[in-house]
Amino acid sequence: MTDTIALALGALILSAIAVDVVFFGTDHLLFLARKIMDLIEWMAFWR
C-alpha cells in the first residue's frame, strides 16, 4: 500500500466517522467500538 492510498483511505474513514457522528450521534459508534473489542478478544483467544 502506497502512502497516497493509505492517506486517502484514512481520510475516507475519518470523514465517514465525522458524518456519522454529526447526523446520528455517538451512541452506536460506542456500541460498534465495544463489539470490535469483543471481536479482537475472541480472535486472540483462538490464536
N, C-alpha and C positions, 0 to 999 in steps of 0.2 A: 504494500500500500504506500503510495507516494504521500508526501506532505500535503500536497494540494487536495487530494482525495480525503485525507484524514481531517483536514481543516474544514472542508465543505460538509463532510458527514457530521462533524462536531457542531458546526453552526446550524445544520438542519435539525439535529436532535435538541439543541438548546432552544431554538426558535419554536419547535413543536411543544416543548415543555412550557415555554413562556405563554404561548397562545392558550394552551390547556389551562394554565393557572388563571389567566385573565378571564376566560369565559366560564370555567367550571369550578374554580376554587381549588383548594389544596387537599380536600378530604380524600378523594380517590387516588390522588398521587401518593399520599402517605400509605394507603392500602396497598398499592402496587409495590411500593418500596418494601413493605413488610413481606409480601409474597415473594419478591425476588430474594430477600434474605433467607426465607424458608427454603427456596429452591437451591440456593448456594449451600446451605447447611446440609440439605438432603443429598446433593451431589458430592459433597465432601465425605459424607458417610459411606457412599457406595464406591468411593475411590480406592 
